[in-house]
Every structure is written in structure tokens, then in C-alpha cells.
Amino acid sequence: MSRPPPRLVAVGRLRAGPEAALFAEYNVRLRPPLAVTEIAEARGAPAEARRREGAAILAALPPGALLVALDLGGAAPSSEAFAALWTRWDEGGRTPCFAVGGAEGLDPAVLAAADHRLSLGPLTWPHMLVRVLLAEQLFRAQAIRAGHPYHRAWRP
């Protein structure tokens, strides 16, 4: 029996536009593509909105999921190191689920539940672009694992 595809659980709805087109372009290349669960953006005080979004993210995870929180304070591996992580997660038998917070970031409960915290670098990215960057890096990791020339390690 095969396990479910990797999942992206993200706060906010990705509307039609350049970000959605880029995400779709990379996601369609993934084997299997990311399943996407969008969480409604919560309103109210920042801490309360973050708490409600965090509870919704945790509720959206399939049982036994490997939770990877996209967080500025997480590890920022090279593409090669990320491909190695992806291999380890894939071989671990649990469904990887990537959590992307909204404008207020991820709730501490999500960060505490995470099996891994991943940063896409020290810059702060709009959360809709994080989806694109994640999908591209997953595709790149897939290419590295397959020995495909998409990733050119010799280039700076």
C-alpha cells in the first residue's frame, strides 16, 4: 500500500496570478506532486490569529505525518543537503507535510510539534512566494536524487 503524497499545509488562499502559475509549474513536475491544504487566514490580535491558524494546521495533518515547519529560525541547508534530507524523510515511511504560516508566522505549537524546522534562508519571504520556493527546491531535490542535470552543483 502506498502512502499519501507529500502535503503542503499553508495559511491563505493562493489566488490566480504569477505566484500561482509558478507554483503550478513546479508542482506539476514533482512525482508525486504536493497535495495542498489551504487554511483560512485568521483575524484578530496577532497572537490569537497565529494560535487559531496553528490549531487548523495541526488538525489538517494526516496521522503519523512528518511535520516540516517553514520557519526563519530553522536550518537552511544547501540544495544538496536538502536532497539528502528529502531522501531520509522519504525512506522514513512517514508522509512529509510542509507547514507555511501566514503573515504572523507559525504558532509556537506548530513549531513545537515539528519534526524539522526548515528555513529558505535569512531573508523574509512573502508566504505566497514560500510555496513557489519550496516547490522549486523539492523539484531540485528530486533532480539531484535522480542525477538529472537540472541542478548544476558546479555553479556558484
C-alpha positions as CSV (number, residue, x, y, z in Angstrom):
1,M,0.0,0.0,0.0
2,S,1.4,3.4,-1.0
3,R,1.4,6.3,1.4
4,P,-0.3,9.6,0.6
5,P,1.7,12.2,-1.4
6,P,3.7,14.9,0.4
7,R,1.4,17.7,1.6
8,L,1.7,21.5,1.8
9,V,-0.5,22.9,4.5
10,A,-0.5,26.7,4.1
11,V,-2.3,29.6,5.6
12,G,-4.0,31.7,3.0
13,R,-5.5,31.1,-0.4
14,L,-3.3,31.3,-3.5
15,R,-5.2,33.3,-6.0
16,A,-4.7,33.3,-9.7
17,G,-1.6,35.3,-10.7
18,P,2.1,34.9,-11.2
19,E,2.7,33.1,-7.8
20,A,0.0,30.5,-8.5
21,A,1.4,30.0,-12.1
22,L,4.9,29.4,-10.8
23,F,3.8,27.1,-8.0
24,A,1.7,25.1,-10.5
25,E,4.7,24.9,-12.9
26,Y,7.0,23.3,-10.3
27,N,4.3,21.3,-8.6
28,V,3.3,19.5,-11.8
29,R,6.9,18.4,-12.2
30,L,7.0,16.7,-8.8
31,R,6.5,13.0,-8.6
32,P,4.1,12.8,-6.9
33,P,3.0,16.5,-6.8
34,L,2.3,18.1,-3.4
35,A,-1.2,17.8,-2.2
36,V,-2.3,21.3,-1.0
37,T,-4.4,22.1,2.0
38,E,-5.2,25.8,2.4
39,I,-6.0,27.2,5.9
40,A,-8.2,30.3,6.2
41,E,-6.3,33.4,7.4
42,A,-7.5,34.2,11.0
43,R,-8.4,37.7,12.0
44,G,-7.8,39.4,15.3
45,A,-4.8,40.1,17.5
46,P,-1.6,38.6,16.1
47,A,-1.1,36.0,18.8
48,E,-4.7,34.9,18.7
49,A,-4.7,34.7,14.9
50,R,-1.5,32.7,15.0
51,R,-3.0,30.3,17.6
52,R,-6.1,29.7,15.5
53,E,-4.1,29.2,12.3
54,G,-1.7,26.9,14.2
55,A,-4.6,24.7,15.5
56,A,-6.0,24.5,12.0
57,I,-2.6,23.5,10.6
58,L,-2.1,20.7,13.2
59,A,-5.7,19.5,12.6
60,A,-5.1,19.2,8.8
61,L,-2.1,16.8,9.2
62,P,-2.7,13.2,8.4
63,P,-2.0,10.7,11.2
64,G,1.7,10.0,11.5
65,A,2.8,12.8,9.3
66,L,6.4,14.1,9.4
67,L,5.9,17.8,10.0
68,V,8.4,20.2,8.4
69,A,7.7,23.8,9.6
70,L,9.0,26.5,7.3
71,D,10.5,28.9,9.7
72,L,13.1,31.7,9.5
73,G,14.8,30.2,12.6
74,G,15.1,26.7,11.1
75,A,18.0,25.0,9.4
76,A,18.9,26.4,6.0
77,P,20.6,23.5,4.2
78,S,22.2,23.7,0.8
79,S,20.2,22.2,-2.1
80,E,22.3,19.0,-1.9
81,A,21.8,18.7,1.9
82,F,18.1,19.3,1.4
83,A,18.0,16.5,-1.2
84,A,19.7,14.2,1.4
85,L,17.1,15.2,4.0
86,W,14.3,14.5,1.4
87,T,15.8,11.1,0.8
88,R,15.9,10.4,4.6
89,W,12.3,11.6,5.0
90,D,11.1,9.6,2.0
91,E,12.8,6.4,3.3
92,G,11.4,7.0,6.8
93,G,7.9,5.9,5.6
94,R,6.0,8.9,7.0
95,T,4.2,11.4,4.9
96,P,6.1,14.7,4.8
97,C,3.9,17.7,5.4
98,F,5.3,21.2,5.0
99,A,3.6,23.9,7.1
100,V,3.7,27.5,5.9
101,G,2.3,30.2,8.2
102,G,0.5,33.4,7.3
103,A,1.5,37.0,7.8
104,E,2.0,36.4,11.6
105,G,4.2,33.3,11.1
106,L,3.7,29.9,12.7
107,D,2.3,29.4,16.1
108,P,4.7,28.0,18.8
109,A,2.5,24.9,19.0
110,V,3.3,24.1,15.3
111,L,7.0,24.7,15.8
112,A,7.0,22.5,18.9
113,A,5.2,19.7,17.0
114,A,7.5,19.9,14.0
115,D,9.9,17.1,13.3
116,H,12.1,19.5,11.4
117,R,12.3,23.3,11.0
118,L,13.4,24.4,7.6
119,S,14.4,27.9,6.5
120,L,14.7,29.1,2.9
121,G,17.4,31.5,4.0
122,P,17.8,34.5,6.2
123,L,15.6,36.8,4.1
124,T,11.9,37.1,4.9
125,W,9.7,35.9,2.1
126,P,6.1,36.6,1.4
127,H,4.2,33.5,2.4
128,M,2.7,33.0,-1.0
129,L,6.3,33.1,-2.6
130,V,7.4,30.5,0.0
131,R,5.1,28.0,-1.7
132,V,6.9,28.6,-5.0
133,L,10.4,28.4,-3.5
134,L,9.5,25.2,-1.6
135,A,8.1,23.5,-4.8
136,E,11.2,24.5,-6.8
137,Q,13.5,23.2,-4.1
138,L,11.6,19.9,-3.9
139,F,11.9,19.6,-7.7
140,R,15.6,20.4,-7.5
141,A,16.0,17.8,-4.7
142,Q,14.2,15.3,-6.9
143,A,16.5,16.1,-9.8
144,I,19.6,15.8,-7.6
145,R,18.4,12.4,-6.3
146,A,17.8,11.2,-9.9
147,G,21.1,12.5,-11.2
148,H,19.3,14.9,-13.6
149,P,21.3,17.9,-14.8
150,Y,18.6,20.5,-13.7
151,H,20.8,21.2,-10.6
152,R,24.3,22.3,-11.6
153,A,26.4,21.8,-8.5
154,W,29.5,23.3,-10.1
155,R,27.8,26.7,-10.5
156,P,28.0,29.2,-7.6
